[in-house]
């Protein structure tokens, strides 16, 4: 009887220790975040002449430093070890410029995947370094002063490098802060790139 009680006690202690360790080391997270997007690429202008749109000195343009927004609808990460893992992102965003009743809007969407290297700064704070690549969808829209709208769209590939800081304010949730630089590979002389900052909440699993 004493041996059975002792064995039960040892098993309970072992199970509790394992449960606490497994509970503390969450392998994955899934989150949503948003924030400003700073355009850093070649200026985007009214290029709809093939659709019969004349150009003017008062046309709006999206140039370096233009501030828009970005939203990460899905920000997923999974660690295979305490340091190495993989990340996936589903993101969208836009920049808008207005001038003399005209509006130029650049919208993008992307899904990317890549490796992640994580460093535990302290028990509840993790720094993630990430490189991702994937597919981008871009739409450029121009609305003139007469209410007419023109647009063109294209697909291309791009890369993103960045860092994230995850603060585990709860055993199930984290506050995530991202700083990412994106670059899209265009077939012409244009460079479409941006610096994205975002903050949000992630569920840990």
VENBEL-V727298 format. One record per residue. N is the residue number from 0. SS is DSSP state (h for helix, s for strand, l for the rest). PHI is phi in whole degrees, -180 to 180 (none if undefined). PSI is psi in degrees with one decimal (NA if undefined). Layout:
# VENBEL-V727298
N_SS_PHI_PSI, N_SS_PHI_PSI
This chain:
# VENBEL-V727298
0_l_none_-45.3, 1_h_-63_-38.5, 2_h_-65_-39.7, 3_h_-64_-43.8, 4_h_-63_-41.9, 5_h_-64_-42.4, 6_h_-64_-42.5, 7_h_-62_-41.9, 8_h_-62_-44.8, 9_h_-63_-42.4, 10_h_-65_-40.2, 11_h_-64_-45.4, 12_h_-62_-43.2, 13_h_-64_-42.7, 14_h_-65_-41.9, 15_h_-64_-41.6, 16_h_-63_-43.3, 17_h_-65_-42.0, 18_h_-64_-42.0, 19_h_-65_-41.6, 20_h_-66_-43.8, 21_h_-67_-33.6, 22_h_-71_-35.1, 23_h_-75_-39.6, 24_l_-94_91.7, 25_l_-84_129.1, 26_l_-82_-26.2, 27_s_-134_167.9, 28_s_-150_151.8, 29_s_-139_125.5, 30_s_-141_176.0, 31_s_-136_139.3, 32_s_-152_160.4, 33_s_-153_164.9, 34_s_172_-170.6, 35_s_-76_153.2, 36_s_-127_123.4, 37_s_-105_115.8, 38_s_-74_131.9, 39_l_-128_12.0, 40_l_-100_-164.8, 41_l_-64_142.2, 42_l_-59_134.6, 43_s_-98_128.8, 44_l_-132_177.2, 45_l_-66_104.6, 46_l_-121_39.1, 47_l_-104_29.8, 48_h_-62_-30.8, 49_h_-71_-10.6, 50_h_-104_12.8, 51_l_84_20.1, 52_l_-96_119.5, 53_l_-74_156.0, 54_l_-96_156.8, 55_l_-150_154.3, 56_l_-67_-16.5, 57_l_-93_3.8, 58_l_-65_138.6, 59_l_-72_156.0, 60_l_-142_152.0, 61_s_-102_110.0, 62_l_-119_179.8, 63_l_-58_135.5, 64_l_93_-9.9, 65_l_-61_130.9, 66_s_-102_127.8, 67_s_-127_-143.9, 68_s_-142_158.9, 69_s_-137_148.5, 70_s_-136_128.0, 71_s_-95_100.7, 72_s_-70_-34.2, 73_s_-136_121.0, 74_s_-127_98.1, 75_s_-116_136.3, 76_s_-138_147.1, 77_s_-143_129.3, 78_s_-99_126.9, 79_l_-84_-32.3, 80_l_-131_-174.1, 81_l_-70_-15.4, 82_l_-116_-40.3, 83_s_-104_141.2, 84_s_-161_-166.1, 85_s_-134_148.6, 86_s_-129_151.3, 87_s_-136_139.6, 88_s_-136_135.7, 89_s_-119_114.8, 90_s_-137_153.3, 91_s_-143_166.5, 92_s_180_176.5, 93_s_-161_160.0, 94_s_-129_140.9, 95_s_-131_137.0, 96_s_-130_137.6, 97_s_-126_142.8, 98_s_-162_128.1, 99_l_52_42.8, 100_l_79_3.1, 101_s_-106_151.4, 102_s_-132_129.5, 103_s_-118_125.6, 104_s_-130_129.4, 105_s_-112_121.9, 106_s_-121_141.5, 107_s_-138_154.9, 108_s_-141_148.8, 109_s_-154_151.6, 110_s_-128_131.7, 111_s_-137_155.5, 112_s_-143_150.9, 113_s_-180_179.8, 114_s_-80_157.5, 115_s_-136_134.3, 116_s_-117_123.1, 117_s_-113_141.5, 118_s_-126_124.3, 119_s_-83_109.1, 120_s_-74_-44.4, 121_s_-150_-178.8, 122_l_-58_-33.8, 123_l_-113_16.7, 124_s_-138_123.9, 125_s_-128_135.5, 126_s_-105_123.2, 127_s_-108_131.2, 128_s_-112_126.3, 129_s_-135_144.8, 130_s_-129_127.3, 131_s_-132_154.4, 132_s_-138_153.3, 133_s_177_-164.0, 134_s_-99_136.3, 135_s_-117_144.8, 136_s_-122_124.6, 137_s_-120_140.0, 138_s_-131_126.0, 139_s_-111_123.8, 140_s_-123_136.2, 141_s_-126_124.2, 142_s_-111_121.8, 143_l_-86_179.7, 144_l_-72_-9.2, 145_l_-98_2.4, 146_l_92_2.0, 147_l_-80_147.2, 148_s_-124_137.7, 149_s_-134_145.9, 150_s_-153_156.0, 151_s_-143_158.3, 152_s_-142_159.8, 153_s_-160_158.8, 154_s_-107_146.1, 155_s_-156_177.8, 156_s_-105_157.3, 157_s_-156_172.1, 158_s_-129_157.0, 159_s_-142_134.9, 160_s_-126_136.7, 161_s_-171_-178.5, 162_s_-132_152.6, 163_s_-133_144.8, 164_s_-118_119.6, 165_s_-112_120.5, 166_s_-108_117.7, 167_l_-84_89.6, 168_l_-81_-8.3, 169_l_-149_160.6, 170_l_-70_-14.2, 171_l_-115_-12.2, 172_s_-135_151.0, 173_s_-130_149.8, 174_s_-95_120.4, 175_s_-112_140.4, 176_s_-132_124.5, 177_s_-118_142.5, 178_s_-133_113.1, 179_s_-134_142.6, 180_s_-112_126.1, 181_s_-111_143.5, 182_s_-139_127.3, 183_s_-103_144.8, 184_s_-95_103.3, 185_l_-93_151.3, 186_l_-79_-16.8, 187_l_-104_-158.4, 188_l_-85_3.3, 189_l_-77_144.4, 190_l_-117_114.2, 191_s_-105_105.6, 192_s_-146_161.3, 193_s_-157_157.1, 194_s_-110_120.1, 195_s_-110_134.1, 196_s_-121_134.4, 197_s_-149_155.2, 198_s_-140_148.1, 199_s_-176_-161.7, 200_s_-122_141.3, 201_s_-128_142.0, 202_s_-92_130.8, 203_s_-95_139.3, 204_l_-143_NA
